[in-house]
Amino acid sequence: MYLRVSNRFFVTVGALVFAAMVTASIATPVGRDALAWVYLQSTQAVGHCIHFRFFSLDRLDPTCPQCM
């Protein structure tokens, strides 16, 4: 027999799993360490990224006289 499960069920289960994962990563020391590591790695990757070499961040500075 084919069991028909609605999309609402999957959305609800996904939201509950997401909430459990967020709670576990904030509430435990291992989770906090993992979040800190991900944050540090991402900031380091953006800082060393060669992809953004063609785009000067000075263009985003509203006080830059050359960019006006």
N, CA, C and O of each residue as an XYZ file, in Angstrom:
272
protein
N       0.835     -1.173      0.000
C       0.000      0.000      0.000
C       0.889      1.248      0.000
O       1.844      1.344      0.771
N       0.569      2.169     -0.850
C       1.341      3.401     -0.997
C       0.862      4.412      0.038
O      -0.319      4.754      0.085
N       1.775      4.880      0.854
C       1.442      5.850      1.891
C       1.674      7.250      1.340
O       2.792      7.602      0.963
N       0.648      8.015      1.298
C       0.752      9.376      0.772
C       1.025     10.344      1.922
O       0.219     10.487      2.842
N       2.168     10.997      1.848
C       2.562     11.946      2.878
C       2.584     13.329      2.240
O       3.140     13.518      1.159
N       1.979     14.280      2.917
C       1.873     15.608      2.332
C       3.184     16.383      2.468
O       4.062     16.022      3.251
N       3.289     17.430      1.704
C       4.459     18.301      1.731
C       4.562     19.005      3.083
O       5.665     19.302      3.541
N       3.447     19.270      3.710
C       3.434     19.938      5.013
C       4.173     19.101      6.057
O       4.839     19.648      6.936
N       4.056     17.782      5.962
C       4.756     16.886      6.879
C       6.261     17.059      6.740
O       6.967     17.176      7.741
N       6.755     17.077      5.511
C       8.196     17.216      5.293
C       8.699     18.582      5.743
O       9.801     18.685      6.283
N       7.922     19.610      5.534
C       8.314     20.951      5.975
C       8.373     20.998      7.496
O       9.298     21.576      8.067
N       7.391     20.394      8.151
C       7.363     20.376      9.612
C       8.534     19.589     10.180
O       9.189     20.039     11.120
N       8.799     18.423      9.620
C       9.924     17.615     10.094
C      11.243     18.347      9.838
O      12.129     18.334     10.692
N      11.381     18.978      8.684
C      12.597     19.733      8.386
C      12.802     20.889      9.349
O      13.927     21.147      9.779
N      11.725     21.589      9.693
C      11.830     22.700     10.642
C      12.214     22.203     12.026
O      13.006     22.845     12.715
N      11.665     21.073     12.438
C      12.006     20.519     13.747
C      13.463     20.053     13.798
O      14.155     20.269     14.793
N      13.915     19.423     12.738
C      15.317     18.984     12.688
C      16.251     20.194     12.679
O      17.288     20.186     13.342
N      15.884     21.225     11.931
C      16.695     22.446     11.898
C      16.768     23.080     13.283
O      17.844     23.482     13.724
N      15.632     23.171     13.970
C      15.611     23.752     15.310
C      16.463     22.923     16.274
O      17.166     23.482     17.116
N      16.404     21.611     16.155
C      17.217     20.751     17.017
C      18.705     20.936     16.729
O      19.515     20.962     17.655
N      19.067     21.063     15.463
C      20.475     21.250     15.109
C      20.996     22.603     15.610
O      22.115     22.690     16.116
N      20.192     23.645     15.472
C      20.611     24.967     15.947
C      20.764     24.951     17.459
O      21.736     25.484     17.996
N      19.804     24.339     18.145
C      19.885     24.260     19.601
C      21.110     23.472     20.040
O      21.804     23.866     20.977
N      21.375     22.365     19.368
C      22.541     21.553     19.733
C      23.837     22.292     19.461
O      24.789     22.168     20.231
N      23.893     23.066     18.370
C      25.143     23.750     18.062
C      25.361     24.977     18.932
O      26.499     25.425     19.072
N      24.320     25.528     19.513
C      24.494     26.676     20.410
C      24.674     26.220     21.848
O      25.426     26.836     22.604
N      23.990     25.144     22.235
C      23.963     24.729     23.638
C      25.189     23.928     24.067
O      25.502     23.891     25.257
N      25.885     23.292     23.142
C      27.009     22.443     23.539
C      28.327     23.136     23.236
O      28.413     23.921     22.291
N      29.353     22.855     24.026
C      30.664     23.461     23.762
C      31.238     23.031     22.417
O      31.886     23.825     21.736
N      31.007     21.793     22.037
C      31.509     21.325     20.741
C      30.826     22.085     19.613
O      31.469     22.453     18.629
N      29.535     22.318     19.751
C      28.803     23.078     18.734
C      29.283     24.509     18.633
O      29.431     25.047     17.535
N      29.529     25.126     19.780
C      30.035     26.506     19.760
C      31.423     26.570     19.144
O      31.730     27.498     18.395
N      32.258     25.594     19.453
C      33.583     25.551     18.840
C      33.487     25.363     17.330
O      34.249     25.966     16.573
N      32.557     24.531     16.899
C      32.377     24.309     15.459
C      31.891     25.572     14.772
O      32.365     25.907     13.687
N      30.946     26.279     15.392
C      30.470     27.534     14.800
C      31.582     28.580     14.738
O      31.692     29.314     13.756
N      32.399     28.649     15.777
C      33.513     29.602     15.771
C      34.518     29.239     14.689
O      35.043     30.118     14.006
N      34.789     27.948     14.530
C      35.732     27.513     13.500
C      35.208     27.855     12.115
O      35.966     28.335     11.272
N      33.918     27.617     11.862
C      33.329     27.936     10.556
C      33.407     29.430     10.301
O      33.735     29.856      9.193
N      33.107     30.232     11.320
C      33.176     31.683     11.159
C      34.599     32.133     10.830
O      34.803     32.932      9.915
N      35.578     31.624     11.570
C      36.965     32.025     11.317
C      37.448     31.566      9.951
O      38.163     32.299      9.268
N      37.066     30.369      9.547
C      37.477     29.876      8.234
C      36.854     30.697      7.116
O      37.506     30.981      6.111
N      35.590     31.080      7.289
C      34.934     31.840      6.226
C      35.511     33.244      6.113
O      35.685     33.751      5.005
N      35.809     33.879      7.240
C      36.396     35.219      7.155
C      37.800     35.157      6.569
O      38.201     36.052      5.825
N      38.543     34.115      6.898
C      39.883     33.961      6.335
C      39.804     33.677      4.839
O      40.625     34.177      4.070
N      38.832     32.888      4.426
C      38.686     32.573      3.006
C      38.316     33.814      2.209
O      38.828     34.015      1.108
N      37.441     34.641      2.746
C      37.067     35.862      2.037
C      38.251     36.818      1.982
O      38.456     37.503      0.979
N      39.023     36.865      3.050
C      40.192     37.747      3.071
C      41.271     37.342      2.091
O      42.002     38.197      1.592
N      41.386     36.047      1.803
C      42.436     35.557      0.912
C      41.921     35.195     -0.476
O      42.659     34.652     -1.299
N      40.697     35.488     -0.720
C      40.079     35.055     -1.976
C      40.632     35.865     -3.145
O      40.669     37.094     -3.087
N      41.058     35.190     -4.191
C      41.573     35.890     -5.361
C      40.453     36.242     -6.332
O      40.663     36.992     -7.285
N      39.276     35.704     -6.091
C      38.150     35.976     -6.991
C      37.734     37.438     -6.942
O      37.261     37.981     -7.940
N      37.905     38.084     -5.785
C      37.475     39.469     -5.618
C      38.578     40.459     -5.977
O      38.448     41.652     -5.704
N      39.637     39.990     -6.571
C      40.760     40.867     -6.867
C      40.369     41.975     -7.858
O      40.919     43.074     -7.794
N      39.441     41.702     -8.761
C      39.053     42.689     -9.761
C      38.092     43.724     -9.196
O      37.870     44.753     -9.834
N      37.513     43.489     -8.024
C      36.524     44.398     -7.456
C      37.117     45.070     -6.239
O      37.352     44.426     -5.216
N      37.356     46.352     -6.347
C      37.933     47.093     -5.237
C      36.845     47.390     -4.209
O      35.766     47.868     -4.559
N      37.128     47.109     -2.954
C      36.157     47.393     -1.901
C      36.015     48.887     -1.644
O      35.086     49.307     -0.954
N      36.926     49.699     -2.192
C      36.788     51.145     -2.062
C      35.546     51.653     -2.778
O      35.029     52.718     -2.440
N      35.068     50.911     -3.752
C      33.840     51.313     -4.447
C      32.636     51.332     -3.514
O      31.663     52.041     -3.772
N      32.693     50.570     -2.445
C      31.582     50.514     -1.500
C      31.679     51.569     -0.409
O      30.754     51.723      0.390
N      32.790     52.296     -0.368
C      33.000     53.309      0.662
C      32.348     54.621      0.214
O      32.752     55.191     -0.800
N      31.346     55.107      0.953
C      30.671     56.351      0.541
C      31.535     57.593      0.692
O      31.201     58.642      0.140
N      32.650     57.497      1.434
C      33.500     58.673      1.639
C      34.660     58.725      0.641
O      35.486     59.636      0.704
N      34.729     57.772     -0.265
C      35.826     57.710     -1.222
C      35.601     58.744     -2.336
O      34.633     58.631     -3.089
N      36.499     59.770     -2.454
C      36.267     60.808     -3.471
C      36.495     60.300     -4.889
O      35.881     60.817     -5.822
N      37.352     59.312     -5.080
C      37.591     58.797     -6.422
C      36.407     57.980     -6.944
O      36.260     57.800     -8.153
N      35.570     57.489     -6.036
C      34.485     56.604     -6.421
C      33.206     57.355     -6.741
O      32.244     56.756     -7.222
N      33.175     58.635     -6.487
C      31.948     59.414     -6.725
C      31.793     59.781     -8.175
O      30.818     60.435     -8.546
